[in-house]
Amino acid sequence: MKDNLDLINAYLRGNLTNDEMIDFDNRLKNDLDFQVEFQAMKLIRDRVREGVKSQVLLSLKKQEDSIQKRQITKTHTTMRKYTSIAASLVLIVSLSYFGFSKGTNNIDGSQIFDEYYQSYANLASGTVRGTKADLENLKAKAYYAYDLGNYTEAADRLTQLLMTEKNAANYFYLGMAQIENGDNETAIHNLNTVFNNYKEYTEQAQWFLALTLLKQGEENQALSNLIDLSLNGQSYKDKSSEILKNFGLSFLEDGPGHVIVVEVITRPDDEEEEYDTHNVPDGSKEGQRRYQFGEVQNQKSGEIYEFFNDRPLKGLKEGDMVKCYIITKSKKDKKGYAFLLD
């Protein structure tokens, strides 16, 4: 019987026997501690694959004394040991390799992406990892490739899968595989598809969409998603607020105000086809990035603010009065970004 470390390593290398794969799948579904161990080990492997191995080793050498003081004794559980190793690795990478300085406004999107991005684990429900016979199934092959970090294969198979099985998980994990492959433009389309058409994976999709937009230099587009998450998010609420703070941005007022829509453009055009933007079971608009942008004006001050929504407000037109938050560099700064509320 393999211990947990050997079992996880064998899985990540694709070397498990049929019986061991069945056992692995059952434990991953039912054993929370084993899930934590698996994700910790996968995180370590992914960090090494991202090309930071040499920086990590250098940091380990320089910080040897401090790390030794924090080392976990052998009497601790394996799960805690692996989790601590992963946490230390991420901390070292964040502090020494990326050189991200919190609280400064002189940062760019790629720095933020590198600081906050972490590969997302395969948690798709209904994924079959079982026997080798099961791996003949296209879905099983796609998600197994994702688990192994074979993101090019995963993206190819998920693209094939979406031809017959359109759902939030397939679009989301395709987007994640594309990010790992550096295909950011296509990833943006697929992540946008998730939260404009489905109820599952919406917050995750919006978070990774925001990070990818930052990496692409699309700051204004990313900010609207980060503002939304900072107001309405759960898992990514604090991280989104932190990024806005690092940009030196804050809300102009404590609460939302009213503005008039001066200009609005929606892509694809609302008139092309009427549909529920939050759930499209027939997939009529899936695979297309849906967004909205324009300008609004504060009636009292006369100030005009640009806005951008990756989740368009249906039926929005010029002359409409809407609620919004204005976010600026400072209270005295007249320039800012508008985030429109439903």
Sequence and secondary structure as in RCSB ss.txt:
>XXXX:A:sequence
MKDNLDLINAYLRGNLTNDEMIDFDNRLKNDLDFQVEFQAMKLIRDRVREGVKSQVLLSLKKQEDSIQKRQITKT
HTTMRKYTSIAASLVLIVSLSYFGFSKGTNNIDGSQIFDEYYQSYANLASGTVRGTKADLENLKAKAYYAYDLGN
YTEAADRLTQLLMTEKNAANYFYLGMAQIENGDNETAIHNLNTVFNNYKEYTEQAQWFLALTLLKQGEENQALSN
LIDLSLNGQSYKDKSSEILKNFGLSFLEDGPGHVIVVEVITRPDDEEEEYDTHNVPDGSKEGQRRYQFGEVQNQK
SGEIYEFFNDRPLKGLKEGDMVKCYIITKSKKDKKGYAFLLD
>XXXX:A:secstr
   HHHHHHHHHHT   HHHHHHHHHHHHH HHHHHHHHHHHHHHHHIIIIIHHHHHHHHHHTHHHHHHH   TT
S HHHHHHHHHHHHHHHIIIIIS   TT S   HHHHHHHH        TT     TTGGGSHHHHHHHHHHTT 
HHHHHHHHHHHTTT   HHHHHHHHHHHHHHT HHHHHHHHHHHHHH SSSHHHHHHHHHHHHHHTT HHHHHHH
HHHHHHH STTHHHHHHHHHHTT EESSSS EEEEEEEEEEES GGG    TT  TT TTTTS  EEEEEEE TT
T  EEEEEESS  TT  TT EEEEEEEESSTT   EEEEE  
